[in-house]
Amino acid sequence: MEVSGEPFAFNVHPLGGRFEGLQREALRKLGPPWIRVTLGLVTDTGAARPYAGAAPNLLGLVSDFRVGALEPGEWPDLVEATLRRYPEVRRAELLNEPEIFNGLPPERYVEEFLRPAYARIRARLPGVAVVAAAPAGDRRRAPERFRRMTDAGADDVCDYRAVHVYFDDTRALAAIAGATRRPILVTETGTSDPGQHVRWATEVLPRIRSALGAEVVFWYVLLESAALAGRPVGYSYPGSSVIAADPDAAGQPRAAPGSGLYPLLTGGR
């Protein structure tokens, strides 16, 4: 599955029940080279298991399904235990927008969470590449917070830097690209306007990839989970979903209402 000749990867929420089969079938038809899935630290720690082999490569988001503070002293053990549950993980992204979801400013994240986890992974799980967490993904905050992470030493304790790009701004992208010596992964991008999905994928995404020299770009998201998760979800962008929550009359995945991205990527399969 490619857009403009480049591989197209997906964020996938590890939903169970009927959504598991729906998403797995969609992934089979889409054929992404990578998927990014939250692994869970202490809650729903087995939720990602059905998705671990749903794509050739798994970027594991080492984060919990609940929002809140984390204890630095417990963190390395949690990271190791999580990654041992999922030996399929090729690359591990350590937390998700930590300032937003865990109350961690860039400097504290790097020193108390990224650095010790990197040391633990290098010592005990040397086959796993470490991806530093992406800061919040708007054009105003992302470049400044990305730079602060670099200044705090992030490049010394990771293999990749992650960024979330929910903007189309060449100056902001150039600032991010110039703020690291590590390769960049765009672990989230997209738009919550279904009518703009195809334009974003075919016009904006290639510009993002080129400006950042990104090896992999992950669309957010295959199917948004807030209305389906069975529990409160703090942040939700249903318009970003590529597939609908219900299958078509033949029981197959279908395009999300208003979006033309799924049929574009599958060629109508």
C-alpha positions in Angstrom: 0.0 0.0 0.0 1.6 3.2 -1.1 0.8 6.9 -1.6 2.9 8.8 -4.1 5.2 5.8 -4.3 5.9 5.7 -0.5 4.8 3.1 2.1 1.7 4.1 4.2 1.6 3.0 7.8 -1.2 3.2 10.4 -2.0 3.8 14.0 -4.3 1.1 15.2 -6.2 1.1 18.4 -6.2 -2.4 19.9 -10.0 -2.8 20.0 -11.5 -6.1 20.9 -14.8 -7.8 20.1 -16.2 -7.4 16.6 -13.8 -4.5 16.0 -10.9 -6.8 16.2 -11.9 -8.8 13.1 -13.0 -5.7 11.3 -9.7 -4.0 11.8 -7.6 -7.1 11.0 -9.4 -7.6 7.7 -8.9 -3.9 6.8 -5.2 -4.3 7.6 -5.0 -7.4 5.4 -6.5 -5.5 2.5 -4.4 -2.4 3.1 -1.1 -4.2 3.6 0.8 -1.6 5.6 4.5 -2.2 6.2 4.2 -0.9 9.8 1.4 -0.4 12.4 1.7 1.5 15.7 -0.2 0.1 18.6 -0.5 1.0 22.3 0.8 -1.9 24.4 -0.6 -0.9 27.8 1.6 -0.7 30.9 -0.8 -1.8 33.7 -4.2 -1.8 32.2 -5.4 -4.0 29.3 -1.9 -5.4 28.9 -3.1 -8.1 26.5 -5.2 -5.9 24.3 -2.6 -5.5 21.6 -1.9 -9.2 21.3 -4.3 -9.9 18.4 -2.6 -7.1 16.4 1.0 -8.0 17.1 1.2 -10.0 13.8 -1.2 -7.9 11.7 1.6 -6.1 9.8 5.2 -7.1 9.0 6.6 -4.5 11.5 5.3 -3.4 14.8 6.0 0.0 16.5 5.0 -0.6 20.0 3.7 2.5 21.9 4.9 1.9 25.5 2.2 3.8 27.2 -1.0 3.0 29.2 -4.6 3.4 28.2 -5.2 5.7 31.1 -4.0 9.2 31.4 -2.0 10.3 34.4 1.3 10.6 36.3 3.9 7.9 36.3 6.4 6.9 39.0 10.0 7.3 37.7 11.3 4.6 40.0 8.9 2.0 38.5 9.3 3.0 34.9 12.2 0.9 33.7 10.7 -2.3 35.1 7.3 -1.4 33.5 9.0 -0.8 30.1 10.9 -4.1 30.3 7.9 -6.1 31.3 5.8 -4.6 28.6 8.3 -5.3 25.8 8.9 -8.8 27.0 5.1 -9.4 26.6 5.5 -8.3 23.0 8.6 -9.7 21.5 7.3 -8.8 18.0 8.1 -5.1 18.7 10.9 -3.9 16.4 10.8 -0.3 17.7 9.4 1.0 21.0 8.1 4.6 21.4 8.4 5.5 25.0 5.2 7.4 25.9 2.8 9.5 23.8 2.9 13.3 24.0 4.2 13.0 27.6 3.5 16.6 28.5 -0.2 16.3 27.6 -0.9 12.8 28.8 1.5 12.4 31.7 2.3 16.0 32.9 6.0 15.7 31.9 7.8 18.7 30.5 10.4 17.8 27.9 13.4 18.1 30.3 11.9 15.9 32.9 10.7 13.3 30.3 14.2 13.0 28.9 16.0 12.8 32.2 13.6 10.7 34.3 11.9 8.5 31.7 13.7 8.3 28.3 17.3 8.0 29.7 16.7 5.2 32.2 14.5 3.3 29.8 17.0 3.5 27.0 19.7 2.2 29.4 17.5 -0.7 30.4 16.5 -1.6 26.8 20.1 -1.5 25.6 21.2 -3.7 28.5 18.5 -6.3 28.4 16.6 -6.0 25.0 19.3 -4.9 22.6 17.3 -5.9 19.5 14.7 -3.2 20.2 15.2 0.3 18.8 14.2 3.2 21.0 12.0 5.9 19.7 11.8 9.1 21.8 8.2 10.3 22.4 6.7 12.9 20.2 5.7 16.2 21.7 2.2 17.7 21.0 1.6 18.0 17.3 0.5 21.6 16.5 2.7 24.0 14.5 3.2 26.3 17.5 4.2 23.8 20.2 5.8 21.0 18.3 9.0 22.7 17.1 9.7 24.4 20.5 9.1 21.2 22.6 11.1 19.1 20.1 14.0 21.4 20.5 13.8 21.4 24.3 14.0 17.6 24.2 17.1 17.8 22.1 18.7 20.4 24.4 17.9 18.0 27.3 19.9 15.3 25.6 17.2 13.2 23.8 19.5 12.4 20.8 22.0 10.7 23.1 19.4 8.2 24.5 17.3 7.1 21.5 17.7 5.6 18.1 14.8 7.6 16.5 13.0 10.8 17.2 9.2 10.8 16.8 7.1 13.8 15.8 3.3 14.3 15.4 2.4 16.5 12.5 -1.1 17.9 12.3 -0.1 20.9 10.3 1.2 21.9 6.9 3.9 24.5 7.6 7.2 24.2 5.9 9.0 26.5 8.4 7.8 24.5 11.4 8.9 21.3 9.7 12.3 22.7 8.8 12.8 23.8 12.5 12.0 20.2 13.6 14.3 18.7 11.0 17.2 20.9 12.0 16.8 20.2 15.7 18.0 16.6 15.7 20.8 14.4 14.4 18.7 11.3 14.7 16.4 9.9 12.0 12.8 11.0 12.4 9.6 8.9 12.4 6.2 10.7 11.9 4.2 8.5 14.3 1.0 10.5 13.9 -0.4 12.7 11.1 -3.7 13.2 9.3 -6.8 15.3 9.5 -10.1 14.9 11.4 -12.0 16.3 8.3 -13.0 13.2 6.3 -13.4 15.2 3.2 -9.7 16.2 3.3 -8.3 12.7 3.9 -7.3 12.1 0.3 -5.8 15.5 -0.1 -3.8 15.1 3.1 -2.5 11.7 2.1 -1.6 12.6 -1.5 -0.5 16.2 -1.2 0.4 17.1 2.4 1.9 13.8 3.6 4.6 13.6 0.9 5.6 17.2 1.8 5.9 16.2 5.5 7.9 13.1 4.6 10.3 15.0 2.4 10.8 18.0 4.8 11.6 15.7 7.7 13.4 12.9 5.7 11.0 10.6 7.6 11.5 6.8 7.0 7.9 6.0 8.0 4.8 8.1 8.4 1.8 6.7 10.4 -1.7 7.9 9.6 -3.9 8.6 12.7 -6.0 6.5 12.8 -7.5 3.3 11.2 -10.6 3.5 13.5 -11.0 6.0 16.3 -11.9 4.3 19.6 -13.6 6.8 21.9 -17.2 5.7 21.1 -16.2 2.1 21.1 -13.9 1.6 24.0 -16.5 1.0 26.7 -14.8 3.6 29.0 -14.1 7.3 29.0 -11.5 8.5 26.6 -10.0 12.0 27.1 -9.0 12.8 23.5 -10.9 11.6 20.4 -11.0 12.6 16.8 -13.6 10.4 15.1 -13.2 12.2 11.8 -9.7 10.9 11.4 -11.0 7.3 11.0 -10.3 5.7 7.7 -12.8 2.8 8.1 -16.3 2.9 9.5 -17.2 1.2 12.8 -19.7 -1.1 11.0 -19.0 -3.3 8.0 -20.8 -3.2 4.7 -23.6 -5.6 3.7 -21.1 -8.3 2.9 -19.4 -8.0 6.3 -16.4 -6.3 4.9 -14.6 -3.1 6.1 -15.9 0.0 4.4 -14.8 3.6 4.1 -15.5 5.9 7.0 -18.4 8.3 6.1 -17.1 11.1 4.0 -13.6 9.7 3.5 -12.3 8.4 0.2 -9.0 7.2 1.6 -9.8 3.5 2.2 -10.9 2.8 -1.4 -8.0 4.8 -2.7 -5.5 2.7 -0.7 -7.2 -0.7 -1.4 -8.0 -0.1 -5.0 -11.6 -1.1 -4.3 -10.6 -4.6 -2.9 
